[in-house]
Amino acid sequence: MPDDLPSPPVIAESGDPFTALRVVDLVARLERGRPISLAAIVDRLNATYLDWLFEARVVADALVQLQSNWLADYRNASGIVLEEGPGGATLTIEDSTRVDPWIARQAARLAAECREALAAFSRRERRAGEG
């Protein structure tokens, strides 16, 4: 038997906590205080998760949700800034001490959503003979 079992490719989807968690995980590692192109973020996600396919629109959706969460928590738009420029969309993350713990809380919330989705999947009723 093979040592590792191949896993099928996954296409990232908007609104999916597994996708959002991967985006937030990368955002937590991005340089603060300078604009980073959306295309570079998409490329880095696709290079990091070789068995996933991230499209720009899906990553943008996850970043808009992150920006919305920041706005709800801090009542300002300076923490997560998405802008459209001549070179395309960019993301700028505030360079302050409040960003890291906030992103860690976002990741923890998304990880809990992922665990709940897996638990719900495992509780599904199946007819005899199915997976």
N, C-alpha and C positions, 0 to 999 in steps of 0.2 A: 504494500500500500504506500502511496505517496506520503512524504513527511508532512506536507502542508496541503490543505484542500483549497483549490482556487475558489475565489469568491467572485460573484458576478459584478459587473460594473453597476454603479449607482448614478442615476441622473439626479442632481440636486434640484429640489423643488421649492418654490416660494411657500412660506408658511410652515415648512417642515422643521421641527426642532433639531433634528440631526444635522440638517444643512446649516441652520442658524448657529448651532454650537460650534461647528467648524469655522464659520466666518468669525464669530466672536473670539475663538481661540487665536486666530491669526491677528485680528485687530489688537488683541492684548499684547502682541509682540511687535507691532509696527512702531516706527519712530514717531515721536510726539512733536507737535508744533510746526510741522511742515506738510504741504499738500502731497498726497500720494495718489497717483492715477488709479482709477477703477480698473483699467486694463491690467495694470501691474498687480493689483490685488487678485484679480481673477487668475492671472497667469501663475501667481504664487500658490493659490489654492489648488489649481490643477497639477502643479508640480509636486506639492506636498502630499496630496491624496490621489495617488495614481489610479485608484480604482473608482474614482468619482469623476463626474463631468460637471463643472460649474460654468454656467452662462452668465454673462454680464448682468442681464436683467434680474436674475435670481439673487446674485450677490448684492445688487443695488437695492432690491426689496429688503434683504436682511439688514443692510446698513440704514435704510430709511426707518425700519422698525427700531433699530438701536438708537438712532437719533431721536425718535419719538419718545422712547423710554427715558433718555437723558432729559429731554424737555419736561416730561412729566415729573421727574425726580428733582430737578434743579431749577426749573422755571426760567431757563435761559438756553440759548442755542449755541453757546460758545464751545461746548464740550465735544460734540460730534458735528462737524460741519461738512455737508455735502454741497459741492458747487459745480456748476457747469462752466467750463472754460473753453478757450480756443482749442486746446489739446484734448478735450473730452472731460468727463466727470472726474472730480478729485474728492478725496476724503482727507480732512485735517482733524487730528485728535488733539485736544487741549493738552498742553504740557503743564500739568499740575498734579499735586499729590492726591487729589480726590478721584482721579481717573482710574488708577489701578484697582482700588477696592471696589469701585462701582462696576468695572468690567468683570471682576471676579464674582460679584453677586449676580450679574447677568448670566455668566457661564454656569453658575450653580443652579439658577432657576431653569435654564435650558436643559441641563443634565437631568434635573428632576422630571421635566417634561418627557425627555427621552426614555427614562426608566419607566414612567407611567405608560407611555405608548407601547413599550416592550411587554409590560405586565398585562395590558389590555389585549395585546396580540396573543399572549400565552393563555389567556382565559377564554378565547373564542371557542365556541362549540364547533366540533367537526363531526361530520358523518363518519361512520365506520369505514376504514380503509383509506381515509385522506390523511396526509401529512401529519 
